[in-house]
Amino acid sequence: MFPITGNAALILAVLFGAAFGWLLHRGRLLDYDVIINQFRFRDFTVLKVMFTAIVVGGIGVLVLVNLGAAKFHVRDANMLGTIIGAAIFGVGMVLYGYCPGTGVAAIATGKIHALVGAAGMLFGAMLYAVSFAWVNSHILSVWKLGKVTLSGVTGLPQGLLLALLAAAAIAVFVAIERSGVEQR
């Protein structure tokens, strides 16, 4: 396998970024109402797309690692930091109506209101950067599990965990469809 570097890597990054943005648009994830209605339990498009992306991405990473084309780089599991970060992310997503990726894609499609949230994301990133020493010593050092994986904790093979995740995704999708919650 040949590594892709230099200008070819930059061109591929732009092409994959454009394809990702187009897919977000086609999947209706740039629609403010779709994002907000996920949190109101009225439209499960976001859940379906994210669940599918996690399963497909997980399979892709596992295949690349097993082929020797990629390596796992496991980071420390800092549970308190993850919980606080997830809460901030969730509140921000509800208020903004976009996640960071869909926010940038919305800006690219000309949705001016998405610029306000992008400014908020930049401010939040700067605030995190200047407060990192405090966050590292008071938050990230609490409930630190080290370099663990779900496979390592459960003892189950990664392939089996992905199969279970895929089965859970299918079960959730079927339950959503049968519930009749989504009206388009």
N, C-alpha and C positions, 0 to 999 in steps of 0.2 A: 504494500500500500504506500503510495507516494503522498507525503504531506503537501498541502496546498499553502503556499506562502506568498508574500509580496502583493503585487497588484492583483493577482488572480484571487487571493483571499479577500481583498477589499471589494472587488467586483462581485464575488459570490455573496459577501455580507450584505451588500446593497440589494442584490437580487432576492436573497432569502428574506430580508427585511421588508421589501416591497410585497413579496408573496404573502408574508405573514400579515401585513396590514390589509391586503386585499381579502384574505381569508377571514380576518376579523370583521371586515365590512360585510362580506357575503353571509357570514354567520349572524349578522345583526347585532354584534357586540359593540358597535359604535353608536347604537341607539340608546340614549339616556334612559328611556322608559324600560327597555329590556333589562338593563342593569338594576335599576331601582325596583322593578317588579320581581326580580330574583329575591331581594330582601323582603318583599311583601308576600312572598310565596304564591305569586300569580303567574310567573313565567320562569320556567326552569332551563331556558336556553343556556345561560351561563354555566350552570351546574353540568349540563350535558356536554358542553364543549370542553370544560375543564377536566371532567372525568375522562373523556375520550383522549384528551391531550396527555394526561398523566399516564394512562395505560399505554398508548402508542409510543410516547416518549420513553417510558420505562422499558418497553420491549426493545426499542431502538438502541438505547444505551446498553442494555444487557447483551444484545447481539454484537455491538461494536466492541465491548469489553471482551467477550468470548472469542472474537476474531483477532484480538490483539491490536485493534485500531484505536482503542481508547483505554484510559485507565480511570479507576475510581479514585477520587480525592475526597475522602471523608473528612468533614469539618467537625469540630467539637459541637456536641448537642448542648446548647445553653437554654434550658427549658424556660426559665423566667424571662429571659430576653425574647424568646420565641413567643411566649404568651403575650407579653406587653407589645411587641412589634405587631403581632397579629391583630390585637385589639385596636391599635392605632391605625393599621392598614384598613381594617374593616370599617371603622368610623369614618375614615377619610374617603373610602370608596362609597359609602352611603351618602355622605355630604356632597362629594364631587360627582358621583354618578358614573365614574369610570375608574378602572384600575390604571396603574402607570402606563402599561402597554396600550390599552384602548384609548387612554387620554391623548397620548402622542399621535396615535393613528387618527383620532377624531380631529386633532389640530391639522393634520395633513390633508383631511378631507374638507377643510375650511370651516370647521365648527369653532368659531371665535370664543364661545363661552368656555371651551376646554382650556384656553390659555390661562384662565384664572387658577384652575387646579394645578396646571403645570408650574405656575409660579409658586404655589403652595408646596408642591413636591420639592422644588429647588430649595426653598426656604427650610423645609424639614430636613433635607440632606445636609445643608450647611449647619443647622442647629445640631444635628447628630455628630457631625465632624468636629465641631468645636467643643462638644460635651463628651466626646468619646472616652477620654481618660476617666471621667467620673462614672459614665455608663459601664465601662469595662470593670472598674473596681467595685461598684455597688450593685450592678444588675447582672452582668455577664458572668461574674464569678459565683453567683448564687445558683444552686440547683444545676450544676455543671456535670454532665454525664460523661464527658470525654468523647472520643471518636467511636461512636456506636452506630450500628445499622439495625434496621428492623430484623433483617435476616440473622444478625449476630445475637440479638436479644431473644428472638423466638426459637432459634435453631432450625428454622425452616429454610429450604433452598430459595434463592431469589426467584427462580422460575415459578415455583409453586406460589410464592407471595404475589407475583404478577398475575398468575392465573386466578387466584382468589380475588384480587382486586378487579380483574376483568369480569368475573362472575358477579361481584357486588355491583359493578357499574351496570351490567345488564339487568340485574334485579331492580335497581333503582329506576332505570329507564322504563322498564315494564310497569312498575308501580306508578310512576308519573303519568304514563299514557293511560293506564286503567283508571286513575283517579279523576280524569277529565278536568283537572285544574286549569290546564293551558287552553286558552281560547284565542285563536288567531284570526 
